[in-house]
């Protein structure tokens, strides 16, 4: 199912009562069309003196880009609520899904028969933090209507995708690059043609050091 504003608000209140003793304050809830996350808790981090930070301005975002089984949608909301509990209590975990997060997640899974995970869920913030150097086969895709996009090929599928993208009628031009820019870590690697929309500015910035194939 796809989330609605009303649904997320209702689930938030329900889970707040059931799993968090009603201790979470209401927060703005927004639906998002992002493809890069299912759920996300955005917030402001203000650095205070002596290196500590204060977390404020929380917004819960749920993507309506992917049709999910209801239980998975609920687990996505719960996942973000755990982040919200930790950060709104100004607790500092060992990492984004560190010891505190894992303990709370396991506890909720056990007590309420949930299946909250961290594996499928990568918040935008985690992606920004993902700076591993990996080699990406990046196809810059230009559409006839002026839009731009990229496709990251699975290494085993380069030859097939190279041909396949040229046969997509809406595509006017495709160019391939090898890049190690961590920006590309966030995109899934395509086995069949799958293009992600991206701004001209991002494209230019992140293909700057790339090698044309
Ligand atoms: Zn998370």
Boltz pocket constraint, residues with backbone or C-beta under 6 A from the ligand:
constraints:
  - pocket:
      binder: B
      contacts: [[A, 79], [A, 83], [A, 96], [A, 97], [A, 121], [A, 122], [A, 123]]
      max_distance: 6.0
